[in-house]
Amino acid sequence: MSEWTFKYFQKEEFDCPDCNFNNIDYDFVAKLELMREKLDMPFKITSGCRCEKHNKDAGGKPDSAHLKGLAADIAITGSRTRFTLIRLAYGFFLRIGVGRTFIHLDDDKALPQYVMWVY
């Protein structure tokens, strides 16, 4: 589906900050939308799509899901918010990265599944 029909997210939120590259996957955003609805809490996307240059500059891996439009980092403030978001994310995503100030969620089936890592 190419028409943007999301209530909580604007497509531009997923733009690469270097060049506005945006190949965000519609089904990926649909999962984020469902999570946002269930949590009744705003999500601030701190990293969505990345071009190869920005991915390298950000320290991303060469096969990062951000390059494929299958990942987003969500800003987190506080341990309760982190716990709540991660607990719900288990029902939607099989790849979760936990940072001090953000949670990485991705849906890249070409990468290992059922994994969680810390930054």
DOGU-149215 format. One record per residue (C-alpha): x, y negated, z negated. Coordinates in pm, whole numbers, padded with zeros to 5 digits. Example, Ala and Ser with C-alpha at 12.3 -4.5 7.8 and 13.67 -1.06 7.14 Angstrom:
! DOGU-149215
> u|v|w
> 01230|00450|-00780
> 01367|00106|-00714
! end
This chain:
! DOGU-149215
> u|v|w
> 00000|00000|00000
> 00150|-00333|00100
> -00099|-00577|-00050
> 00007|-00706|-00391
> -00287|-00651|-00625
> -00138|-00660|-00972
> -00287|-00861|-01256
> 00022|-00889|-01477
> 00313|-00907|-01234
> 00408|-01134|-00947
> 00619|-00980|-00674
> 00879|-01257|-00712
> 00956|-01139|-01068
> 01143|-00847|-00910
> 01354|-01057|-00667
> 01733|-01022|-00672
> 01864|-01341|-00835
> 02147|-01369|-00579
> 01956|-01343|-00253
> 01583|-01281|-00326
> 01612|-00926|-00187
> 01298|-00742|-00292
> 01211|-00384|-00200
> 01018|-00309|-00521
> 00818|00010|-00499
> 00442|-00044|-00530
> 00385|00279|-00727
> 00664|00185|-00969
> 00497|-00149|-01041
> 00161|00028|-01078
> 00312|00227|-01367
> 00445|-00090|-01527
> 00102|-00245|-01486
> -00064|00047|-01667
> 00190|00026|-01949
> 00136|-00350|-01977
> -00240|-00296|-01997
> -00210|-00031|-02269
> 00034|-00233|-02480
> -00153|-00563|-02444
> 00187|-00732|-02463
> 00361|-00940|-02194
> 00666|-00799|-02018
> 00949|-01025|-01903
> 01138|-00865|-01617
> 01507|-00951|-01658
> 01631|-00740|-01366
> 01432|-00588|-01084
> 01564|-00541|-00733
> 01933|-00588|-00671
> 02136|-00629|-00356
> 02465|-00437|-00349
> 02667|-00746|-00445
> 02451|-00836|-00743
> 02440|-00474|-00856
> 02820|-00458|-00853
> 02849|-00795|-01032
> 02598|-00675|-01296
> 02804|-00361|-01359
> 02542|-00134|-01200
> 02628|00210|-01069
> 02664|00255|-00690
> 02348|00473|-00685
> 02146|00244|-00915
> 01770|00270|-00892
> 01763|-00113|-00885
> 01901|-00094|-00529
> 01604|00119|-00422
> 01333|-00091|-00587
> 01269|00184|-00841
> 01389|00017|-01163
> 01327|-00277|-01390
> 01479|-00408|-01709
> 01230|-00551|-01958
> 01334|-00804|-02223
> 01291|-00681|-02580
> 01300|-00874|-02904
> 01288|-00672|-03221
> 01305|-00307|-03313
> 00928|-00259|-03348
> 00870|-00385|-02994
> 01153|-00163|-02867
> 01006|00143|-03037
> 00654|00072|-02913
> 00766|00021|-02554
> 00986|00333|-02549
> 00715|00547|-02707
> 00470|00451|-02434
> 00731|00471|-02157
> 00770|00846|-02222
> 00430|00895|-02063
> 00525|00708|-01746
> 00900|00735|-01680
> 01158|01013|-01709
> 01457|00778|-01708
> 01495|00523|-01988
> 01795|00310|-02079
> 01805|00130|-02413
> 01995|-00194|-02451
> 02012|-00433|-02743
> 01800|-00693|-02563
> 01625|-00492|-02292
> 01475|-00157|-02193
> 01557|-00011|-01851
> 01283|00194|-01687
> 01323|00371|-01358
> 01148|00615|-01134
> 01429|00737|-00908
> 01365|01107|-00842
> 01709|01140|-00678
> 01878|01081|-01015
> 01879|01309|-01323
> 01540|01329|-01496
> 01444|01359|-01865
> 01729|01132|-01970
> 01772|00841|-02208
> 02092|00646|-02253
> 02216|00343|-02442
> 02413|00044|-02317
! end
